[in-house]
Amino acid sequence: MNDKDWKILKTLYKEKNITKTAEQLFLSQPSLSYRLKQLEKEFNITILYRGRRGIEFTEQGEYLVRYANEMDLKLTDLKEKLSNIDKELNGTLRLGVSRSIALYKIPNLLMEFNSIHPKVQFSVNTGLNLDLINSVYKQEFHIGIVRGNHHWSDEKIVVSKETINIISNQELDMTKLPSIPRIDYGTDPALTMIFDNWWTENYSETPKVAMHVENMEIAKKMVSAGLGYTIVPGIVLEDGSEYKYNKELNGQDGEKLQWITWVLFRKEYLELSTVKTFIDFLRGNY
């Protein structure tokens, strides 16, 4: 079993289709089928079978796919370590980034880092915080940049703390907030929990949700049109948007509510020059 076999297993597991897998890997279908049979013979197992919904992997086949994923990542890391020895920093940095950070922060951050280390390339994936954390744990990403407080037992650093703001294009009487139209949006459950906890600490009535939109940017547009108020982390106000009412929210202890951005990574990845240099860059600049 070699690196070509790893790619066959990974691609086939993703596509669940022999024809598509062969096309992606520039192989003929007979060649692909032959190689799968050789692997089954080598390990004396059945890797897959054809079910009603197409290709299905056996339990042994899925185990082999997990092995292929792990080995492919290790080979990539090995190549990066070797390429960084006594040479200008290069390689690909795999990042898992929360969507709002990817939208508001990552472009300028990567541009600045790339101006110093032009040979470094980036693979950036966005998603929900918990999914990103799981992917960093499984070594699919070198580094995760996530928001909110989540359990992580390995290395992590804080790179920013934001206020939580209520914004409106009309002056608000906070005592009458439960009767004023509110615009909610899809976001991370941990952030929603901060909003909900603040609300229950201050009001006995439920909010008057006038609409629920897909994301913060749409909610801001609705606020600008005078259709209600919304609650957002401070990062979304860094684009220069101005509102007639913009108030930072405090908890019951009088302290400002905060939404924290963390950088998470596995300690062993500091052996990669690209990862260590990027972490040092974040520590020094953010």
PECOR-V640732 format. One record per pair of residues at least 24 apart in sequence whose C-alpha atoms are under 6 Angstrom apart, sorted by the first residue. I is the first residue (numbers start at 1). GAP is how many residues later the second one is. Records with the same first field share a line. If there is no record, write none. Layout:
# PECOR-V640732
I->GAP, GAP
This chain:
# PECOR-V640732
6->62
9->56
16->39
81->191
90->29, 30
91->29
92->28, 29, 30
93->29
94->29, 47, 48
95->29, 46, 48, 49
96->28, 29, 30, 36, 45, 48
97->29, 47, 48
98->28, 29, 48
99->27
143->121, 122
144->119, 120
145->117, 118
146->115, 116
147->113, 114, 115
148->111, 112
154->112
155->109, 110, 111, 112
156->107, 108
157->105, 106
158->103, 104
159->102, 103, 127
160->100, 101
161->98, 99
162->72, 96, 97
163->70, 71, 94, 95
164->68, 69, 70, 84, 85, 93, 94
165->66, 67, 82, 83, 84
166->64, 65, 80, 81
167->62, 63, 78, 79
168->55, 61, 75, 77
169->55, 57, 74, 75
170->74
171->74
178->29, 30
179->29
181->27, 28, 29, 47
182->26, 27, 28, 46, 47, 48
183->26, 27, 28, 29, 46, 47
184->28
185->27, 28, 29, 30
186->28, 29
